[in-house]
Amino acid sequence: MGLDYWGVNEKGQYYYNFKMPKKYMNEIPTIVKEAKILELSSNKIMDIYKNLEANGKDFNIQEQLVHKNCLVLMGNRYRFNELKKEAILI
């Protein structure tokens, strides 16, 4: 579906909180492309970051391999570094 993710939690769930389309699923790529982290409040950025800050570091070896493969597949749609950069500034 072309979703972007802010990161992964300790359960291996990739976190998405971008706006959802008003009518049609084909609106998702445009919504995600235009999404900016600064549209979120400082509190929301910190809430998201606190849930994701481990970013897979606590995964076992098998989970780390799966996560690394997912990162390759997602490429620039995995936006944890953007999230972390903003959280550090807050």
KEMARLO-702577 format. One record per residue: residue in three letters; x, y, z of N, C-alpha, C in turn. Coordinates in steps of 0.05 Angstrom, whole numbers, plus 32768, in hexadecimal, padded with zeros to 4 digits. Example, Ala and Ser with C-alpha at 12.3 -4.5 7.8 and 13.67 -1.06 7.14 Angstrom:
2
ALA81087F8E809C80F67FA6809C81087FBE809C
SER81017FD3808E81117FEB808F81028001809D
//
This chain:
90
MET80107FE88000800080008000801180198000
GLY802B80178002803C802F8001803D803E801B
LEU8039803180328039803F804B805580458055
ASP8058805B8064807180628071806D805A808E
TYR80838054809C8083804C80B88096805D80C7
TRP808F806480E080A0807380F280B5806280FF
GLY80AF8048810280C28036811080B4801C8117
VAL80C2800D812780B87FF2813080B97FF1814E
ASN80A47FE5815A80A47FE3817780B17FC8817F
GLU80B17FC3819980BE7FAB81A480B07F91819C
LYS80977F93819280887F7C8189808C7F76816B
GLY809C7F87815E80A17F838142808B7F8F8130
GLN807B7FA1813C80657FAE812D806F7FC88122
TYR806C7FCC810880757FE580FC805F7FFA8100
TYR806780118108805480268111804F803A80FC
TYR8036803F80F7802C805280E38017806480F0
ASN8019807E80ED8004808F80F87FFE80A680E5
PHE800380A280CC7FFD80B780B87FDE80B980B4
LYS7FD680D080AA7FB980D380A47FAF80BD8092
MET7F9680B680957F8A80A280847F7A80B1806E
PRO7F7680A480577F6880B180427F4B80B68049
LYS7F4080CB803E7F2480D280437F1180C08034
LYS7F1980B8801B7F0780A9800B7F13808F8000
TYR7F2A80927FF37F35807B7FE37F5180747FEC
MET7F56805A7FEC7F7080507FF47F87805A7FE2
ASN7F8180607FC97F9680697FB77FA080857FBE
GLU7F9380927FD27F9D80AC7FDC7FB580A97FEE
ILE7FBB80907FF87FD0808C800C7FEB80958002
PRO7FF4808F7FEA800F80987FE2801280B67FE3
THR7FFE80C57FDB7FFF80E27FDC800080EC7FF9
ILE7FEF80E1800A7FEF80E88026800A80E48033
VAL801680CD802E802F80C6803A804580D8802F
LYS804580DC8015805A80ED8008805A81098013
GLU8042811380198040812F8023804281318041
ALA8043811A804F8043811B806C805E81258076
LYS805C8136808A8074814280968073813D80B4
ILE8089813680C08089813080DD8081814980ED
LEU8087816080E28081817980F18063817E80F2
GLU8053816E80E48036817180E7802D81658102
LEU803E8156810F8038814A81298040815D813F
SER8032815C81558039816C816C805381608178
SER8060817181888078816781968071814F81A8
ASN805B815181B68052813B81C7804E812181B7
LYS8041812481A0803C810C8190805681008186
ILE80698111817D808281078174809080F8818A
MET8090810381A2809D80F581B9808F80DB81C0
ASP807580DB81BF806680C381C5806D80AC81B2
ILE806E80B38198807580A08184809180968188
TYR80A480A9818C80C080A2818F80C5809081A8
LYS80B8809681BE80BB808581D680B2806981D1
ASN809E806581C18094804A81BB80A7803B81A7
LEU80B6804A819880C6803E818380E480418186
GLU80EE804E819C810A8056819D811D803E819D
ALA8115802681A68127800F81A4812C80078187
ASN8118800C8175811B8009815881277FED8151
GLY811E7FD9815F81277FBE815881407FB58165
LYS814D7FC5817681667FBE818381637FA78196
ASP814B7FA281A081477F8D81B4813D7F7381A7
PHE813C7F73818C81337F5B817E81487F448181
ASN813E7F2B818081517F158180815C7F138163
ILE816E7F01815F817D7F00814581697EFC812E
GLN81567EEA813081437EE5811B81327EFE8115
GLU81297F0B812A81197F23812781297F3A811A
GLN81437F3B812181547F50811581587F4B80F7
LEU815A7F3180EF815C7F2B80D381437F3380C3
VAL812C7F2D80CF81137F3580C281117F5380C0
HIS81187F6080D681167F7E80D781297F8A80C2
LYS81417F8080C081547F8B80AC81497F878090
ASN813D7F70808A81317F6C8070811A7F7F806B
CYS810A7F84808080F47F97807D80FE7FB38077
LEU81147FBA808481207FD5807F81297FD88062
VAL81347FC38057813C7FC4803B81247FC78029
LEU810F7FB8802F80F77FBA801E80E97FD58021
MET80E97FE0803980DC7FFA803C80EC80128033
GLY8107800F803481188025802A8111803F8039
ASN810D8055802A8108806F803680EC80728041
ARG80DC805D803F80C1805E804C80C38057806A
TYR80DA8050807380DE804B809080EB8064809B
ARG80DC807480AA80E3808F80B180EC809380CE
PHE80F7807E80DA8100807F80F68115809580FA
ASN8128809780E8813D80AB80EC813280C880EC
GLU811E80CC80DC811180E680DC810380EB80F7
LEU80F580D7810180E880D9811A80FC80DE8131
LYS811280CF8131812680D18146813380ED8145
LYS813880F7812E81458112812B813381278138
GLU81198126813381068139813E81038136815C
ALA8103811D8166810081178182811781228192
ILE812F812081878147812A8194814681488197
LEU813A815681848138817381858123817E8199
ILE8112816C81A180FC817581B38106817681D0
//
